[in-house]
Amino acid sequence: MSEPSIILSGPQYLALDRPDLYFIVNQAIPKPGIVILAGEPKIGKSFLALQLAKHVAEGIEWGDKSTKASRVLYLVLEAEMVWYDRVRKLDQMGFRLPPTLFFPHPEFKPNWTNLAEPRTQDWLRRVVRESNPDLVILDPLREIHSADEQDSTQMKIVGDCLTDIFAGRALLVVHHMKKIAAEVEAPDPIQSVRGSSYITGKADAIWLLHGNTLRMVPRFALRESKSVLQDSVTGLWHFVNGHVPQGELPGDV
């Protein structure tokens, strides 16, 4: 059976010849599809995901990639109050999130989440039903399940639940990477994602944020490496290949 051909679908995005698929971020985030954004703890994955969410919600270019203005649901699954304080401070400095970006209020979130439990599944389905997003950002994967990430059988259950609950939507999953030896300057994204190979096998694209490089390995396009820098004050990222994301604070370089 031949691979589906790639065709142009309008001026902004590339799409496969499937009527149910298009790209929310050109050649980067397909809908439907699953993208994993991995990186070391505290490296700034959430800031990168937050910027992406803003750009998609407003339909503005992200790096050198066009976006399709879409409804975004950002599921904050850990340190909610830290998150809201972070967002408030960014808003005061000029980085304002659009009203189409959904942050479920903490009082509506269960005290704990586990995809194996019906109440977690029911909560997620209700949030999705009420917000009807095109793109869901789940941050982080570890906080939505209690499975052994090294066990392929257990992770298949997690993956099947996510695929069912977010069917027909784009899903960006924030995840951790394995411990990599310090001398490895350019780790392979596929081999660097923490957990069993089932996790990477489920995804349509793997992104690895490591050092000042964002490496992107999709099924549907060529690999890409983007040079990025994080602002030490705001935590926001800049692409340094000649394209600076819009919505940054004035004067940032």
N, C-alpha and C positions, 0 to 999 in steps of 0.2 A: 504494500500500500504506500503510495507516494505521500511525501510531506505536504501539508497545506501550503499553497503559495502565498507570498506576501504581496499585498496590493496597497496602493494609496487610498485612503478614505478621507477625502477632504484635505484642506491645506494644512491642518494641524497635526494629525496623527496618522500613525501607521497601524493597520489592522490586518488580521488574518482573514481569509475568506470564510469566516463564520459569522452568521447574522447576529449572534448573541455576544460577540466580543468586540471591544474597541479599547483604545488606550486612554486612560485618564491622564497619565504623564507619558508623553511620546516616547515610545520604545523603552519604557521603564516600568510602568504599572498598568498591566492589562486588567480589564473588567469583562468577565470574572477572572480572578487569578489570585495567587498568593505570593507575596514577596516577603523574604526574611531580611531584616536589618540587624546584623550581629556586630558585636564589638565588646571590648573589655568593659568591666564595670566602671562607671563614673567617667567614661570618655566623652560623653555628650550625645549619646544616641537619641535621647528624648528631645533634646533641643533641635537636632536635625529633623526628627520626625514632626515636631511641632511646627517648624518652618515650612516643611513640605505640606502639612495640613493647611496652613494659612494660604499658601500659594495655590493649592488645588481649590480651596473654597472660594478664592477670589478669581481664579482663572488666569493667574499671571505666571510668567515664565519662571521656572525653577532651574537655576543654573543656565544651561544652554538648551533646555528642553521646554517645549510648549506644553501647556496643560489644558484640560477641558474643565471649565468651571463646574464643580460638583459638590453635592452635599457630603460633608465629612463628619464622621463620628470618631472622636478620640476617646478610647476607653482607658482611663487612668486607673490602674489596678493596684498601685502601691503608693504609699506616702502622699495621700490625697491632699492633705493640708499644706504640705511642702509645695506641691504642684500649684495649688491655688495662690499661694503667696508668691511663687515664682511668676505666674501669669500676671498677677496684679502689679508686680514691680516692672515687668516688661511693658505692660500697658501704660504705666506712668512715664516710661522712658520713650514712648512712641511706637512700640511694637504692639499694635492692637489686633486682636483676633476678631474675625467677622462673626456676626450672630449666627451664621450657618454652621459654625464649628461647635459641636455638642460636647460638653463636659457633664456627664451625669452627676447630679448632686450627691455627695457622700451619703445622705440620709436614705437614698433610694438604693444604695449598693448593699448587698448582703455583707454580714460581718466577715464571712470567708467565702471564697469561690473555689469550686471544684467541678469541672465539667462532667465528672462521673455522677454528680448529684442532680436530680431533676430540678431542684429549686434554682441552681445556678443556670441551667439551661433555660428555665422559664424566665428568669430575670433577663438574660441576654436576648431572648426572643422578644420580650416586651420592649426593651430599649431599642432594638432594631426596628420593631414595628412602629414605634412612636416617632423615631427620627428618620426612618427610611433613607439611610445613607447610601451613596454610591461607593465611597471609600471608608473602610473601618481601619483604624489604627489601634492595635492591641498592645499595651505597654505595661509590663512585659509578659512574655509567654509563661514564665515560671509561676506567675501569680494566678493563673486561670486553671491550673490542674495540680493534682497530687501524684501523678504517675512518675515512674522511674524513667528519666529521660534517656537512659542508656538502653532501655528495653524497647525494642522495635514493636512488639505486640501491644504493649501499653500505650505507646505513642501513636499507634494507628487508631486507637479508640479516641484519643484526643483530636487527632487530625480529622477523623470522620465526623466528630461532633462539630468542629469548627467549620468544615465544609458544608455541613447540613444547615447550621444556624445562619451562616453568612452566604448561603447559596446565591449565585448571580451577582455578587458584589466583589469589589476589589478588597483584599485584606493585606495590610502591612503589619507584620508581626515583629516586635522588638524583642531581641533575644541576646543571650550572652555567647561569647566565643570561648573556645578551649584555651587553656594556658599554652602559650607559644613561647619557645625559647627566645631569649632576648636578641640573639644574633640573626634571627629570621626577620629580614626587613620587609619582605613582600609575601606574607602568607597567602596560600590559596584560599579563597573564600569558602569553597565547597568543603574543604577539609578542616576548616577552622570553626565551623558552627558546633556548639556544644550539643552533645547527645548522640543518639543513634543516627545512622545514615537515613533512616526513614524521614527524619525532619527535613533534611535537604532534598530528599527525593520527592517530597510532597510539594515543594515550592516551584513556582514558575521562574523565580529569579532569586539570587542570593546577593545581598549587599554586605560588604564588610567595611566597617569604619575602623581603621587602624592607623595610628599616628596621624599624619596630615593627608591621608589618602582615603578616598571612598572608592572601593573596587566593586564593580557591578557585573555579575555573571548571570545573564538571562538565557532562557531556552530559545527565545524568539529573535535574538539580535546578537551582534558581536559583543565581546567583553569590552568594558570601559574602565578606565581609571581616572578619577577626578582629584586634582589637588585641592585641598580645603584647609582653611585656617579657622580656629575658634577664637572669638573675642574673649579676652580674659575677664572682662567686666560683665558683659551681657550673657555670655555663654552661646551666643548665636554664631552660626557658621557662615563662612564666605567661600565661594568658589573662586579660585585664583587663576583660572584659565581665561580670564578676560570677561567673565560673566559674573556679576555680583547679584545675588538674589534681591529682588525688590522687597520693600517693607523693612529694610534694615534701619538702624538708627543713623541719623545724619552724622557724617564725619567718620564713620567706621571704615577702616581699611584692612 
